[in-house]
Amino acid sequence: MRNKTLRLGRYVVVTLMVLLSLIPFYALLYLSLNTPSSSFFDGNILLPDFHFVNYVNAWKISKIGNAIVNSLIITVGSVAIIVLFASAAGYSIARFNSRFNRIVFQLLLLCMMIPAIIITVPLYTLMKSIGGINTHWAMILLTAATALPLSVFLYASFIKQLPREVEESAIMDGCTYFTAFWRITFHFVKPVTAAVVILSGLGIWNNYGQAVFFLQSQTMHTVPLAISIFFQKYGAQWNLMAAAAVIGLAPAVLAFLIFQKYFIKGITAGALKG
C-alpha cells in the first residue's frame, strides 16, 4: 500500500511539473491565435479565437522567412563541422591516452568555463579585419568553435565505454584507425551524435549575443535578431509578437521531436558512462 502511495505521489509531482512547464508555451500559442482586440483573459481561457491570419501578418511584416533561411544555413553548417571534428577529437582522446591528448582534453574543459560573450569583442576585431562581418561562413566558424568543447567531452566520454574488440579486429584486417573509426565506431555513437546535434543546434539557432555583433545587415539576420527587431517595432501587438515567436520556435521544436529518442539515450549514456 505504501509503495502504491509513493508511486502515485511521484506521478502527481511529475504531472504538475510537466503542466507548469507547458503553461508558457500554451500562453504563447493562445496569444498567437487571438484577435488584436483580445487579451489572454478575454472570453474562453481554454480556447483562443483561432485567428490564423496573425501568422500570415507576422510572416510578412517581420520578414522572418529570410531569417529562418539564414539560421538554417548557419545551424546546419556549424553542426556539420561540430560532428565531424568533435567525434574525431573525442575518438582520439578516448582511444589514445597520451600526455598531449590529456592536456588538450583539460584545455577543452577549461574552455567550457569561459562565457562566449567575453571573447566576442576581440573576435569582432579579428573578423572585421578579415572581412567576416555579415557573412555566413564567419558565423558558422564562430558558433562551431564555441560548441566544440562540450561536444568533444560528450563524444570522448561515450567512446571510452565502447569495447575495443570490434575496432581491433578491423585494424588486424588492414584498416587504419581513421578508417576503423568512420566505418565502425561512428555507427555506435549515434545516440551521442543526436545529443550533440540537439544541444549545439538549439544553442546556435537561439544565438543572439554573437549574432547581434557579427550579423548587422538586415538581410543576414537570424531568427533571434529578426524577432528582437520585430518586438521593438510592434511590441504593443501581442498577437503578432506571439505568432512571430511561434514561427521562430517551430523548426527547433520539429528537430527536437525528430531526434528526441536518440537525444535522451545519448544524454543518459553520457551521464552514466562519463
Helices and strands as residue ranges (DSSP letters): H 2-32, H 53-62, H 64-95, H 99-112, G 116-119, H 120-129, H 136-159, H 165-172, H 177-180, I 181-185, H 186-188, H 190-205, H 211-214, G 218-220, H 223-233, H 238-273
